Amino acid sequence: MPDYGVTLTQIKEKARKKLNVYIHPKDTQVKTGFVAFVRQLFRHRLSLFGAIIILAAIFIAVFAPLISPYDPNIIDLRNVFQQPSLTHPLGTDMMGRDALSRIFWGARVSLITGVLATVVSAAIGTVFGLLAGYYGGWIDAIIMRVTDVLMCFPAFIFTIALAAALGAGIGNLIIAISMHAWTGYCRIIRGQVISVKNREFVQAARVTGATDPRIIFLHVFKNSMAPLIVASSLSIGGNIMTEAAASFLGIGVQPPTASWGIELRNGYGSLLTTPWLSMAPGICISLLVLAFNFIGDGLRDVLDPRMRYKY
């Protein structure tokens, strides 16, 4: 084997100094596929913590009917505002309902709202972003002016006002969140498409006679997904907070349906005497939002080559 005067260790050291990152010894081997992606993601320890919290929340939401000690809607006026005990680990509320059972059932509302609102807004924003970035011209101008107008309004105020106009309910709340959130996804995808649409593999697809829809979805979109995935994972946490705030204000999920936002409101009136009624749902909201943010940070680090080896 010829000697070129430089070793693999020296090459790695030069690359590390140039990129200012640490190259893990195991990454000298080429790894592909889902397993490699998961390993890279969970090397980020905060992402692992976030994944554990999210999986626990999903488990609680799915199996709430089995693991809840009581029916969350049964009223027992003889046991109102009971302190935490073995019978009621988180006590009871002003109607004698078991607080722990309502926390378990409330996880369903938070996860469904956060995920569905993100999926709907990402789908709308992706379609408009692809059209604006790929075709440009008057299509791009119209779509971008619409996004400019919507983004002039504060997201939370716009969402609460639209939800109040549409009426209370989880479906209307998801629509209200999506009607503003899609603008961010649209801008992200548009920027990615503009940077990708003139690259060599796209030009080659045009030469072979591929139609615009085929080029857009099979070539341009596939190479523009990384920022979309990161933005989506980060948005879920924000949507969960929006649902909790809307339910707290009375324009989201309505009683007797259990929701973490409703539980916050129920415990607010007796915050000095029974603080655990508000603390428990507040901690759940904070942990779940933090978990999705950690996953988003981990995805960004894995999908960005400049950040991939820092953890």
Secondary structure, 3 states (H helix, E strand, C coil): CCCCCCCHHHHHHHHHHHHCCCCCHHHHCCCCCHHHHHHHHHHCHHHHHHHHHHHHHHHHHHCHHHHCCCCCCCCCHHHCCCCCCCCCCCCECCCCCEHHHHHHHHHHHHHHHHHHHHHHHHHHHHHHHHHHHHHCHHHHHHHHHHHHHHHCCCHHHHHHHHHHHHCCCHHHHHHHHHHHHHHHHHHHHHHHHHHHCCCHHHHHHHHCCCCHHHHHHHHHCCCCHHHHHHHHHHHHHHHHHHHHHHHHHCCCCCCCCCCHHHHHHHHHCCCCCCCHHHHHHHHHHHHHHHHHHHHHHHHHHHHCCCCCCCC
